[in-house]
Amino acid sequence: MTAEQNDSVELIKSGHVATIRLNRPPRNTMSPDLMARFLERISEVKHDPEIRALVITSNGKHFCAGAELSGGMPGVPDGLGGPAGIANRMRQVYTPFLTLMDLEIPTVAAINGAAVGGGLGLALVCDFRVVTPKSRMMAPFAKLGLHPGMALTYLLPRLVGMPRAMEMLMCGSDIFGEQALQWGLANRCVDEDKLMEEALSFAEKLAEGAPAVIRWTKRSVHRAIDLDARAAADTESLAQALTINSEDAREGLKAFFEKRKPEFTGS
């Protein structure tokens, strides 16, 4: 299976390992086109019995820079007004990435460049993460005057513990490759030119295991830790709807595009 030219999300299969590659460089933001295509690719993987492990990565400078902020409110209007309508639009943005959790096979994120906001969420819903010293993981919502999304309030504490998770969410701190490895956000940290080699090797090792055992082990671990990231994402979507129209959110987004520090007033 080869990638289609100009496809926003490529799917490549080699033996029992598949690779999904975001292909809207340099930032690979969560545009409607990319998210719709990602959902289709996940469905293809889910219904291919030959695929036993999946690598998620991207072309370009960054893994995924999160939601596309330059075009106004993300998502597609559904007729509902107020916070309920905004919350539904935010759910539309995050749902395709969250479908990764429907896969019974193990998933490995190969994080080139920055994984920011929803892009960080994509990395964290994968079972394993391979990074480089230059990989950057960041949840900048507080700096934008917005509540976190993409189930990060659920996923981060389970991976790095509450104090570190709250630091990332409340301060928008950058976590680079080696620190990500130390904190438990990554399983491997390798040189940039070895990133895909390591990620594919990791996936191939996973694919060598007895398929039923691997699938049931993943399911058992998720049940044991009560993995319900979708419920968290739903709660976050409502909280985002309640904050996105605030004066602080307008100031945060304005400051982001003007590349300056925001001046929040609490309004």
N, C-alpha and C positions, 0 to 999 in steps of 0.2 A: 504494500500500500504506500503510495507516494503522495506528497503534499501537492495540492493544486495551486497553481500560480496565482498570486494576489489574494489567496484565501485569508480571511482575517484570523482564522484559527486552523492551523494545520494538524493533520493526524498522520503519523508515520508508524508503521508496524514492522517489527523485526523479530521473527520468531514468536515467542510468547510475551514479548514486551512491546508496549505501544508508547508513543510519545505524543502528547498534545502540546502544541507550540503556539502561543499567542503571537500574532503577526501583524501588529499595527505599531511598528517602531516609530520613534524611539521610546515612547512612554507606555504603550500598550494599555491605554486607559479603558475603563469599562463603558465603552460606547454601546448603544442599543444593538448595532450590527455585530460587534464582537461578542456580546453576551448571548445573543440569539444563536450565533454559530457555535459558541462554546457548549450551549445546551444540546445542540444537535450532535456534537462530537462525543459528549459524555454518553448520550443514548447509543451511539454506534459502538462505543467501547463496552457498554453494559450488555449489549446483545451479541457480542462476539465471544463465544466460548473458548476460543484459542488464546485470548489475551489473559495473562495471569498477573501482570503487574503494569503499572502506568506511571510514566514520568510527565510532570507538568513543568514547562519552561517557556521561554519566549525568545523572539528575535529582537535585536536592538540593544540599546543601552540599559534599559530597565526591565525588570521582571513584570511589574504592573504598578503604575502610579495611582491606582485607585479610580474613583469615579471621575468622569469628565465634568469639570466644574465650569468650563468656559461657556457652555451653551445654556446656562440657566439650570432649573430644577431637573435632575436626572429622572429617568423613567417616563412612562407614557400616561397621560391623564386618563382616568377611568370613569369620570363623571361624578365622583364623590368630591365634595368640597372640604375645606378646613383640614384639620390634622388627620382625619381618617383618610382623605384622598392623598395627602402627602405621604402618610405611612405606607399606603399601598404602592405608591410609586417607588419608595425606597426598597420595599420588599421585592419589586420587579428587578431592581438593580442587583440585589444580592442573591436571589434565588438560583440563577444558573451556577454560580460558584458553589453554593451550598449543596447542589445535586451531587457533588463529588462524594458526599457522605452516603449516597445511595449505592455506591460501588462496593461490592464485597471483596474485590481484589485490593491489595496494598497499593498505595500511591506515594510517589516520591516527588517533592518539589525541588527543582534545580534552580536556585535563585541567583540570577545574574543581575547585578545592579540593585536598584531599589525596589522593595516591596512595601508600598505605602497604603495606609487606610484599608480599603477593600482589597487591595493587592496583598497586603499583609494577611488579611483574612483568608485569601486563596491559599497562601503558603501554609497557614495554620490548620486548615481543614484537611490538608494532606497528612498522611500518617508519618512521613519522614521528610526531613529537609537537609539538603546539601547546599552549602554556601561557600563563598570565597572571602578572603580578608576584606574585599571591597563591597561585599553585599551589605545593603543597608535596610534595616527593618524599622518601621516607624508608624505610629498611630497619631497623626497630627490633629485630631479632631478638636481638642481643647484650644489649639492655636487658631482654629477657624471659627470658634464660637459654636461648635456643633457637638451633639452627643455622639459617642462612638457607635459604630454599626458593624455589620458583617460578623456578628456573634463574638466580637473581640472581648466583651466583658465576661464572656463565658470561657473562651478558649485560653486567653492569656493567663489567668490565675491558675488554671490547671497545668500549664506548662512551666511557668516560672515562679509560681507562688504569688500571694496577694500583694506584698509590698512592692515587688518589682513590676507586677502588672499595673498597679496603680500609678507607679512612677511613669511608665510608658504611656498610660492613658491620660494622666492628668498633666504631665509635663511635655508630652510629645517628644520624648527623648529618642535620639537616633541610637540604634544598637547595630554595631557592625559585626562582621563575620566571626572573629575570634570570641568576642563577648557573647554573641548569640550561642556559640558552642558551649561556653562556660555556663550560661544561664539555662540551657536546656531547650533553647529555641531551634537548635540545629543538631543533627546527628554527625555531620562531617563538615570540616572546613578545609578546602583544598585550594591550590593555586587556580587562577582564572582559567588557564588553558587546560586544566584537568577537570573542570566542573562537569561537563556532560559525560566524560569518560567515567567519572566516579559515580554519577547518578545512574547511568545505564548499568554499570557493574553492580551497583546496589540492587537495582530493579531485577536484574538477571538472577542474582542470588535469591531474591524473594520468589521469583518465578520457578526456581528449581525445587521449592518445597512442595509437598503433597498438596494439591489445590484445595481439597476439602478441608484439610487441617488449617491451612493459611486463612481461608475464608472464615471458618468457625472461630479461629483464634481472634481475628479482628472483631468479629461480632461479639464474642465473649468479653473482650477488653472494653469495648464501647458500652456494653450493658453494665459491666462492673463499675465503671465510672459515671454511669447515668448520663451518657452523652446525648444531650438534647440541645444542640446548638441552634436548631431552628426556632425553638421557643424563645431562646435568648435573642435571636435576630428579630423576632416579632416584637418583643418588648422594646428593643433598641429602636426599631423603626418608628414606633409611636413616640418615644422620647426624642428622636431626631425631628419628627414632625412638630413637636412642641418647642423646639429650639431653633429650627432653621429659619423662621421668619422674625427672629428677634433682632434688635439693633446690633447686638454683639455679633451675631452671625453675619450680618451685612458688613460690619466693620472687619471681621475676621477674613472674609472672602476678598474684600477690597484690599486689605493689607497683603494678602497672599499674592494677588496679581501685581501689586505695586512693589512687592519684594521688600516689605518693611515690617517692623514689629507692630502688632495690633494694639490699640488702646481701648480696652474693654471698660464698660461703665456699669455692667450688671443689668442693662435694660434690653 
